[in-house]
């Protein structure tokens, strides 16, 4: 379950109030995809960034907005989102509760790595 996997605070430029749990990845011998759970505190955000792999996102709780290639859209529970490779994107929590989502990326990406110390 999500609650039994260790979480790691993600730190870096443009990152505010973000934690991540690697639910499925290389440590599970997953051949293609890594599944991650993110939680963004109220007022927090991921960095505005890009990378050469796609990802798929499912919003589990909370609300906020996603910016992708300069277009900002509201996001809420149940939204399924595709972020194409190389698109500049960011997730922001504009709601009053934690914004939580599942994010799936290629297991070969650096994001598919186990959390250090877990």
VENMO-V764894 format. One record per residue. N is the residue number from 0. RES is the residue in one small letter. D_CENTER is the distance of its C-alpha to the mean C-alpha in Angstrom with 2 decimals. Layout:
n,res,d_center
N,RES,D_CENTER
N,RES,D_CENTER
This chain:
n,res,d_center
0,x,17.14
1,x,13.88
2,x,16.23
3,x,18.04
4,x,15.35
5,x,15.35
6,x,12.58
7,x,12.31
8,x,12.18
9,x,10.44
10,x,13.24
11,x,14.47
12,x,15.80
13,x,14.16
14,x,11.65
15,x,12.81
16,x,12.22
17,x,8.77
18,x,8.88
19,x,7.27
20,x,9.40
21,x,10.17
22,x,11.88
23,x,13.51
24,x,14.16
25,x,17.24
26,x,18.69
27,x,19.13
28,x,20.73
29,x,18.30
30,x,19.88
31,x,17.43
32,x,13.81
33,x,11.32
34,x,9.39
35,x,6.69
36,x,6.43
37,x,4.77
38,x,7.77
39,x,8.90
40,x,12.69
41,x,15.13
42,x,15.58
43,x,12.55
44,x,10.14
45,x,7.91
46,x,10.65
47,x,12.31
48,x,12.04
49,x,12.76
50,x,13.17
51,x,15.41
52,x,13.25
53,x,11.89
54,x,8.86
55,x,9.09
56,x,7.18
57,x,9.30
58,x,9.65
59,x,11.41
60,x,12.89
61,x,13.66
62,x,13.82
63,x,13.06
64,x,12.97
65,x,11.25
66,x,13.30
67,x,13.82
68,x,16.99
69,x,18.45
70,x,18.21
71,x,16.72
72,x,16.22
73,x,15.87
74,x,13.26
75,x,14.20
76,x,14.34
77,x,14.83
78,x,13.52
79,x,12.47
80,x,11.08
81,x,11.86
82,x,10.93
83,x,13.99
84,x,14.55
85,x,15.60
86,x,14.70
87,x,13.99
88,x,11.04
89,x,9.47
90,x,8.01
91,x,10.78
92,x,12.04
93,x,15.64
94,x,16.60
95,x,18.59
96,x,16.36
97,x,12.98
98,x,10.15
99,x,8.37
100,x,6.43
101,x,6.45
102,x,4.89
103,x,8.08
104,x,9.36
105,x,12.98
106,x,14.09
107,x,16.14
108,x,13.41
109,x,13.13
110,x,9.54
111,x,11.48
112,x,13.70
113,x,14.58
114,x,13.96
115,x,17.28
116,x,19.74
117,x,18.29
